[in-house]
Amino acid sequence: MEAAAEPLWSVRLLSRVLLFLSQCYILSGDGSLNLEHSQPLAQSVKDPGPTPTFTVVPRAAENQLFSHLTESTEIPPYMMKCPSNGLCSRLPADCIDCATNVSCTYGKPVMFDCTVKPSVTCVILGCPETHYIDQAGLKLSSTRPCLAGVRIKGDQDLKPQRNFVINMTCRFCWQLPETDYECSNSTTCMAVACPRQRYFANCTVRDHIHCLGNRTFPKLLYCNWTGGYKWSTALALSITLGGFGADRFYLGQWREGLGKLFSFGGLGIWTLIDVLLIGVGYVGPADGSLYI
């Protein structure tokens, strides 16, 4: 039994060695087994497909493109003041560009050609129907805009325009009345002083007022500001509690208030004098402001 088992065991060992060698030969690539099927598989794994291409944009061109996109989407700052589809004659000065002429006669009415700025839309009163009568009395036919001082026949309608004519008075901005501009206020000058003090203020013309020259200008104005002190309160304190210096303490004059307090109102004489001075407005707040 043992002698018969030895040849069988040797055959099994030899077959295992041959199988192992054949597998190594195939894996090394020298064999011909499944080469036709394995090569397309290898190609499909190794081939990554079409290679993507990238275009390098120069930095200058990129900045130019970015600035162009920004400008196209950015809203101009003057658009916050410009009403949409309003009358052209009512537009603020920041929304239009006018061809002004400073050689006009001061105080006389003048007309200037104006153009609205980009992104601004406005309308004017148009005369679509036929006739109008000019200043010379001639009857003409046209669709010209309706101007002030011209008698129109027919219905008026609203027409969007970019060019129009504006009527104004020939004068510089600093020559306007005080109601047509706003000025900065000063809280450092003495409003109650003799002589009355002045200060330099920066004034800006209101939006819907049209004039010649710079719309912002300096101007010398009188000191005119208040710190919130009431004349009636100061006078009442001077009459009732003036002997204790209450009026001077209220006005911020604490040194004079202490003097009146410890002298019992200057034995009444100082109290009577302060009543008169506060009553006529000669004595005011310590900060130099005006009464309310």
Rosetta blueprint (number, residue, H / E / L):
1 M L
2 E H
3 A H
4 A H
5 A H
6 E H
7 P H
8 L H
9 W H
10 S H
11 V H
12 R H
13 L H
14 L H
15 S H
16 R H
17 V H
18 L H
19 L H
20 F H
21 L H
22 S H
23 Q H
24 C H
25 Y H
26 I H
27 L H
28 S L
29 G L
30 D L
31 G L
32 S L
33 L L
34 N L
35 L H
36 E H
37 H H
38 S H
39 Q H
40 P H
41 L H
42 A H
43 Q H
44 S H
45 V H
46 K H
47 D L
48 P L
49 G L
50 P L
51 T L
52 P L
53 T L
54 F L
55 T L
56 V L
57 V L
58 P L
59 R H
60 A H
61 A H
62 E H
63 N H
64 Q H
65 L H
66 F H
67 S H
68 H H
69 L H
70 T H
71 E H
72 S H
73 T H
74 E L
75 I L
76 P L
77 P H
78 Y H
79 M H
80 M H
81 K L
82 C L
83 P L
84 S L
85 N L
86 G E
87 L E
88 C H
89 S H
90 R H
91 L L
92 P L
93 A H
94 D H
95 C H
96 I E
97 D E
98 C E
99 A L
100 T L
101 N L
102 V L
103 S L
104 C L
105 T L
106 Y L
107 G L
108 K L
109 P E
110 V E
111 M E
112 F E
113 D E
114 C E
115 T E
116 V E
117 K L
118 P L
119 S L
120 V L
121 T L
122 C E
123 V E
124 I E
125 L E
126 G E
127 C L
128 P L
129 E L
130 T L
131 H E
132 Y E
133 I E
134 D L
135 Q L
136 A L
137 G L
138 L L
139 K E
140 L E
141 S E
142 S L
143 T L
144 R L
145 P E
146 C L
147 L L
148 A L
149 G L
150 V L
151 R E
152 I E
153 K L
154 G L
155 D L
156 Q L
157 D E
158 L E
159 K E
160 P E
161 Q E
162 R L
163 N E
164 F E
165 V E
166 I E
167 N E
168 M E
169 T E
170 C L
171 R L
172 F E
173 C H
174 W H
175 Q H
176 L L
177 P L
178 E H
179 T H
180 D H
181 Y E
182 E E
183 C E
184 S L
185 N L
186 S L
187 T L
188 T L
189 C L
190 M L
191 A L
192 V L
193 A L
194 C L
195 P L
196 R L
197 Q L
198 R E
199 Y E
200 F E
201 A E
202 N E
203 C E
204 T E
205 V E
206 R L
207 D L
208 H L
209 I L
210 H L
211 C L
212 L E
213 G L
214 N L
215 R L
216 T E
217 F E
218 P E
219 K E
220 L E
221 L E
222 Y E
223 C L
224 N L
225 W L
226 T E
227 G L
228 G L
229 Y L
230 K L
231 W H
232 S H
233 T H
234 A H
235 L H
236 A H
237 L H
238 S H
239 I H
240 T H
241 L L
242 G H
243 G H
244 F H
245 G L
246 A H
247 D H
248 R H
249 F H
250 Y H
251 L L
252 G L
253 Q L
254 W H
255 R H
256 E H
257 G H
258 L H
259 G H
260 K H
261 L H
262 F H
263 S L
264 F H
265 G H
266 G H
267 L H
268 G L
269 I H
270 W H
271 T H
272 L H
273 I H
274 D H
275 V H
276 L H
277 L H
278 I H
279 G H
280 V L
281 G L
282 Y L
283 V L
284 G L
285 P L
286 A L
287 D L
288 G L
289 S L
290 L E
291 Y L
292 I L
